[in-house]
Amino acid sequence: MQFEQAESISPDLIHLFENTVLGTNGAKYKHLDVAQSVGHTDHPLSFSLRRNQQLLANITFCKRPFGLYLRYFTFDQRFQSKGKARMNPKSQIKKDIAGIFEDITSRFPGAQNFCYAYIDAKNVRSKWMSETFGFQTKAKLATQSFSRIWPKRDLTLKEERMNQVLFETIEKHYGHYTAYFTHFFENGTAYSIFDPEGNRLAFAQFHMVRWEIKRLPGKFGALQVRLLPYIPLLNKLIQPKAHTFLVPDVVCNPSGNIKDVERLFEAILAQKKLHSMLWWNDTRDGLYQKAKQKFNWGLLHRLIGVAEVDVVFRGQFEPIEPIFVVAFDMV
C-alpha cells in the first residue's frame, strides 16, 4: 500500500467523506450535501491510500497563497479508534503519513509559508493525531451560535454582487489577518442593511449548510438530540436529521454600531426562513469581542454555549494577528 497523489477529489473520496462522522467527545455530526461542498475545494492536493482499489485513508490540502490548509485527514471506519488514536510508531502507515508532511514542508519552505488546520478542542483523537505529526495549537476559534425562533424582517436588506466598496471594506478590516485570502468572496454576493439615508450599516456573505447531528455538545448532548424534535419551539432551532443553518463570512460593520450586525443576522434568517446560524471567529477578533458584550445570541446559545476550536500549525510559525476564517473551512 502507498499514498497516491492527485490534484482533484475522486468519487470514492467523496463517498468516504459522506460516511464520516466528525467529532468524538463533544458534538458529533455528518456533513450533508458533501459532493456539492467538495466541488468548491480550492486548489486541492490529495493523498489517498488504497488497498485492492478500496480507499482506506486520505489527506487533502488546499494550496493557498501563503501555504497549505489541511482540509481533510480522514480514515475508513476500520482505521478509526474510539477515544485516543494510538498508532504504532513503527507502522508503515505512520511512516507514510510523516513522509507526506515532510515532503509538503520541503515544497513550501520559509517563515511566511505554513501548514495549518482546525480541530475541535474536545476531539481527543484528532488532537493526538495532529501532535503526532508535528502540529501545535497556536490560536483558538469560538464556535458561536445565533438563533431566533421568530426572526424579524428588515426592509433595507439588500443582496448585491461583490463590488469595489465592499471589497475595500473587507480588505481594511481583514487584510492584515493571518491566512487572509480572497478566493471565497471576491466573486460572490453579500447582504447589506442600510439606514434611511442609504448608508450601509453592516454586511456579510452567508452560506447555507446542512448537517445530520448525532450529538450536541455537553453532558446531555445525546439526550438533547433525541428530545428536541418533540419539544415545541425548540424544534424550530435544531432538526437533527437534516439541520439547515447559515454561516456568515467576511462580516463587516461600517457604521461601527455592533447592534447593526445583530440586526443583519436576524434579517437574513427571516429572509431565508431559517432560525439559526454558526459564526466562527478567532477569539481575539475585535468585531467578535464587541458582539460578545452586546448581542442577544438567542436560545440556542443558552442550550449549547460556545465551543472552542484549536488552530494548529506545523512548524515554528507564530500567528501574531487573528486568523482569517472562511466559512468553507468550517463546514
C-alpha positions in Angstrom: 0.0 0.0 0.0 1.1 3.6 -0.6 -0.4 7.0 -0.8 -1.3 8.2 -4.3 -1.1 11.9 -5.1 -3.7 13.8 -7.2 -4.8 17.4 -7.7 -8.5 16.5 -7.7 -11.1 14.9 -5.5 -12.1 11.4 -6.6 -15.6 9.9 -6.4 -14.6 7.3 -3.8 -13.1 10.1 -1.7 -16.5 11.9 -1.8 -18.1 8.6 -0.7 -15.7 8.3 2.2 -16.5 11.9 3.3 -20.2 11.2 3.1 -19.8 8.3 5.6 -17.5 10.1 8.0 -19.0 11.1 11.4 -17.0 14.1 12.8 -16.2 14.6 16.5 -15.6 12.3 19.5 -16.3 13.7 23.0 -18.2 16.8 22.1 -20.6 17.3 19.2 -20.9 14.6 16.6 -22.3 15.3 13.1 -22.1 14.4 9.5 -22.0 16.8 6.6 -24.8 16.5 4.1 -24.5 17.8 0.5 -20.9 16.6 0.6 -20.5 16.3 -3.2 -21.5 19.9 -3.7 -19.3 21.2 -0.9 -16.2 19.2 -2.1 -16.6 20.6 -5.5 -15.6 24.0 -4.1 -12.3 22.8 -2.7 -9.7 25.4 -3.7 -6.6 24.0 -5.4 -6.7 20.5 -3.8 -3.6 18.4 -3.3 -4.8 15.0 -2.3 -3.0 11.9 -1.0 -5.1 8.7 -0.9 -4.3 5.3 0.5 -5.9 2.3 -1.3 -5.9 -1.5 -0.9 -7.4 -3.7 -3.6 -8.8 -0.5 -5.2 -10.6 0.4 -1.9 -10.0 3.8 -0.3 -8.7 3.5 3.2 -7.4 6.9 4.1 -7.0 10.4 2.7 -5.1 13.6 3.4 -6.1 16.6 1.3 -4.5 20.1 1.4 -5.8 23.3 -0.1 -2.9 25.2 -1.8 -3.2 28.9 -0.8 -1.0 32.0 -1.4 0.7 31.7 1.9 1.0 27.9 2.2 -1.4 25.0 2.9 -4.6 24.4 4.7 -5.2 20.8 5.8 -8.8 20.3 4.7 -9.3 16.5 5.1 -7.5 14.0 7.3 -9.9 11.0 7.0 -9.7 7.3 7.6 -12.1 4.5 6.8 -14.0 3.5 9.9 -11.9 0.3 10.3 -8.9 2.5 10.9 -10.7 4.8 13.4 -10.3 4.0 17.1 -12.5 5.2 20.0 -11.2 7.9 22.2 -7.4 8.4 21.8 -6.0 7.2 18.5 -2.9 5.2 19.1 -0.8 4.4 16.1 2.1 2.1 16.3 5.2 4.4 15.9 6.8 1.7 13.7 3.8 1.2 11.5 4.2 1.8 7.7 1.1 4.0 7.5 2.5 6.3 10.2 5.8 6.5 8.3 4.0 7.2 5.0 1.9 10.0 6.6 5.0 11.5 8.2 6.7 11.4 4.8 3.8 13.3 3.3 4.2 16.1 5.8 8.0 16.2 5.3 7.5 16.4 1.6 5.0 19.2 1.9 7.3 21.1 4.2 10.1 20.9 1.7 7.8 22.3 -1.1 6.7 25.3 0.9 9.8 26.4 2.8 10.3 29.7 4.6 8.9 31.6 7.6 6.0 33.1 5.7 4.7 29.7 4.5 2.9 27.4 6.8 0.5 24.4 7.1 -2.5 24.8 9.4 -5.7 23.1 10.3 -8.7 23.4 12.6 -9.5 20.8 15.3 -12.4 20.5 17.7 -10.8 21.2 21.1 -12.7 18.2 22.6 -11.8 15.8 19.7 -9.0 13.8 21.5 -8.3 11.6 18.6 -7.7 14.4 16.1 -5.6 16.4 18.7 -3.4 13.3 19.3 -3.0 12.7 15.6 -2.1 16.4 14.9 0.5 16.4 17.7 1.9 13.1 16.4 2.7 14.8 13.0 4.2 18.0 14.4 1.2 20.4 14.7 0.9 22.7 17.7 -2.1 24.8 18.9 -1.3 28.5 18.2 -4.7 30.1 18.3 -8.4 29.5 19.3 -11.6 29.9 17.5 -15.0 30.4 19.1 -18.0 28.5 17.6 -20.8 30.9 18.3 -24.5 30.2 17.6 -27.0 32.8 16.8 -30.7 32.0 16.8 -34.2 33.4 16.6 -37.5 31.5 16.8 -39.3 34.3 15.1 -36.6 36.4 13.3 -37.7 40.0 12.3 -37.5 41.1 8.7 -35.6 44.2 7.7 -36.9 46.0 4.6 -33.5 47.6 4.0 -31.8 44.2 3.5 -30.3 44.1 0.0 -28.3 41.4 -1.9 -25.5 42.8 -4.1 -22.7 41.4 -6.1 -19.2 41.9 -4.6 -18.1 45.4 -5.6 -15.2 47.7 -5.0 -16.7 49.4 -2.0 -17.4 46.0 -0.3 -14.0 44.6 -1.3 -12.1 47.7 0.1 -14.0 47.5 3.4 -13.2 43.8 3.7 -9.5 44.5 2.9 -9.4 47.2 5.5 -10.9 45.0 8.2 -9.3 41.6 7.4 -6.3 42.3 5.1 -3.7 42.1 7.9 -5.1 38.9 9.4 -3.1 35.7 9.3 -4.2 33.4 6.4 -6.1 36.1 4.7 -7.0 35.4 1.1 -9.9 36.4 -1.3 -10.8 33.2 -3.2 -14.1 32.5 -1.5 -15.6 36.0 -1.6 -14.1 38.0 -4.4 -16.7 36.9 -7.0 -19.6 36.2 -4.6 -22.6 38.2 -3.3 -23.2 39.9 0.0 -26.2 41.1 2.0 -26.3 44.6 3.5 -28.6 46.7 5.6 -28.9 50.5 5.3 -30.0 53.5 7.3 -32.8 55.8 6.0 -30.2 57.9 4.2 -28.8 54.9 2.3 -25.6 54.5 4.3 -24.5 50.9 4.6 -24.5 49.8 8.2 -23.4 46.2 8.1 -22.8 43.4 5.5 -21.6 39.8 5.2 -21.7 36.8 3.0 -23.9 33.9 4.1 -23.7 30.2 3.2 -26.5 27.7 3.7 -25.3 24.4 5.3 -26.9 21.1 6.2 -25.7 18.7 8.9 -27.0 15.5 10.4 -26.5 16.0 14.1 -25.7 12.8 16.0 -24.9 14.5 19.3 -24.8 18.1 20.7 -22.0 19.4 22.9 -22.4 19.0 26.7 -23.1 16.2 29.2 -26.6 15.6 27.9 -25.9 16.2 24.2 -27.0 12.8 23.1 -30.3 13.0 25.0 -31.0 16.5 23.7 -30.8 15.3 20.1 -33.4 12.6 20.8 -35.7 15.0 22.6 -35.5 18.3 20.6 -37.7 17.2 17.6 -40.6 16.7 20.1 -40.3 20.0 22.0 -42.4 22.8 20.6 -40.4 26.0 19.6 -37.1 24.3 20.3 -37.7 22.0 17.3 -37.5 25.1 15.1 -33.9 25.7 16.2 -32.5 22.2 15.6 -33.7 19.4 13.3 -31.1 16.6 13.9 -31.8 14.5 10.8 -31.2 17.5 8.5 -30.3 20.6 10.3 -30.2 23.6 7.9 -28.4 26.7 9.1 -26.4 29.7 7.9 -22.7 30.5 8.2 -21.6 34.2 7.9 -18.4 35.1 6.1 -16.4 38.4 6.0 -18.7 40.2 8.4 -18.1 44.0 8.3 -19.7 46.8 10.3 -19.1 50.2 8.6 -21.5 52.0 11.0 -19.4 51.0 14.0 -22.5 50.0 15.9 -22.3 46.3 16.6 -26.0 46.1 17.0 -26.3 46.6 13.3 -24.6 43.3 12.8 -27.1 41.6 15.1 -29.9 43.3 13.0 -28.3 42.0 9.8 -28.1 38.4 11.2 -31.7 38.4 12.2 -32.8 39.9 8.9 -31.1 37.2 6.8 -32.6 34.5 9.0 -36.0 36.0 8.3 -35.3 36.3 4.6 -34.1 32.7 4.3 -36.9 31.4 6.5 -34.3 29.8 8.9 -33.7 30.0 12.6 -30.1 29.6 13.4 -26.5 30.2 12.3 -23.0 29.3 13.4 -20.3 32.0 13.3 -16.6 31.1 13.7 -14.1 33.8 14.8 -10.6 33.9 16.2 -11.3 34.7 19.9 -9.0 37.8 19.5 -11.2 39.2 16.7 -12.2 42.8 17.6 -15.7 42.6 16.0 -16.5 39.4 17.8 -15.3 40.8 21.1 -17.7 43.7 20.7 -20.5 41.3 19.7 -19.9 39.2 22.8 -20.7 42.1 25.0 -23.8 43.4 23.1 -25.5 40.6 21.2 -28.6 38.8 22.2 -27.4 35.4 20.9 -30.7 33.6 21.3 -32.0 30.4 22.8 -29.7 28.0 21.0 -26.7 29.8 22.6 -28.2 29.1 26.1 -28.6 25.4 25.2 -25.1 24.7 23.7 -22.9 27.5 24.8 -19.7 28.4 22.9 -17.4 25.6 21.7 -13.7 26.1 21.1 -11.7 25.1 18.0 -7.9 24.8 18.1 -6.0 26.3 15.3 -2.9 24.1 14.8 0.2 25.0 12.8 3.0 22.8 11.7 6.4 24.4 12.3 7.7 27.4 14.1 5.2 29.9 12.7 3.6 32.2 15.3 0.4 33.9 14.2 0.5 37.4 15.7 -2.7 38.6 14.1 -6.1 36.9 14.4 -6.8 34.1 12.0 -8.9 34.9 9.0 -11.7 32.3 9.0 -13.6 31.4 5.8 -16.9 29.5 6.2 -15.9 26.8 3.7 -13.1 25.6 6.0 -15.5 25.0 8.9 -18.3 23.2 7.0 
